Amino acid sequence: MSSQNELSERLETLETRIAFQDQTIEELNSTITAQWRQIDLLTRKLELLEEQVRSGSYIADPSTEAPPPHY
């Protein structure tokens, strides 16, 4: 009977470990998914900024700028 109790305890220990591993995997998956969403968002923003810089929309018109403070 002792052998059967040991096997039962080992099985319970393994089931507990698997449950914790499954939970950890789910948490890691959620984290990775959130990171990929953030990376995609940042990539789109970077592409938009690059397009705006290439189009010259960030080039200031000197006639509309105030003179520097030392004048």
Secondary structure, 3 states (H helix, E strand, C coil): CHHHHHHHHHHHHHHHHHHHHHHHHHHHHHHHHHHHHHHHHHHHHHHHHHHHHHHCCCCCCHHHCCCCCCC
